[in-house]
Amino acid sequence: MKFSNYLEHITGVSIYPLVSLGLFVVFFMGVLIWSYRIDKNEIEHMENLPLND
């Protein structure tokens, strides 16, 4: 049997794609909000980190 056949027999398996999509959207929106709200000096500091070695 293939793995997909096992998934067809599990009750409530259709909720997993919705949960994973919801988690992805929440994480993506969090990163977007963080990137717009971060201080410009902090961005410059992170830009120069590889050059400070």
N, C-alpha and C positions, 0 to 999 in steps of 0.2 A: 504494500500500500504506500501511496505517496503521502507526504506530509500534509498536503492540502486536503486529503480525505479525512485525516484526523481532525483538522480544524472544522470541517463541515459538521462533525458530530458533537462538537462542544456547544452547549447552550449558552447564549449570550455572547458569542464570539464577535458579533457584529459591532459591539460597543468599543472594541479595542482600536479600530481605525479612527473613530471619533475622538477618543481620549488622546491618542497620539497626535492627531491634528490639532486639538485644543492646546496641548502642551507646547507644540511647535509654535503656534500663533502667539501664545503668551510669552514664550522665550524670545521670539523674534521682536515682538513689540517692546519688550523690556530692553533689549539691546538697542533698538532704535531710539527709545526715549533716553537711555543712558548716553548714547553717542551725541545726541543733540544738547543734552544738559551739561556735559562735561566741560570743565574749565579749559580754555585755550592754552594756558600755561602747562596744564597737565598733559595735554596732547603734545606740546613741544618737548616736554621732558621724556615722554615715551618715544618720540621720534628719534631722540638723540641717544637712547640707551644702547643701541648696537655700536655707536661710534665712541662711546666712553671707555671701551675696553682697552 
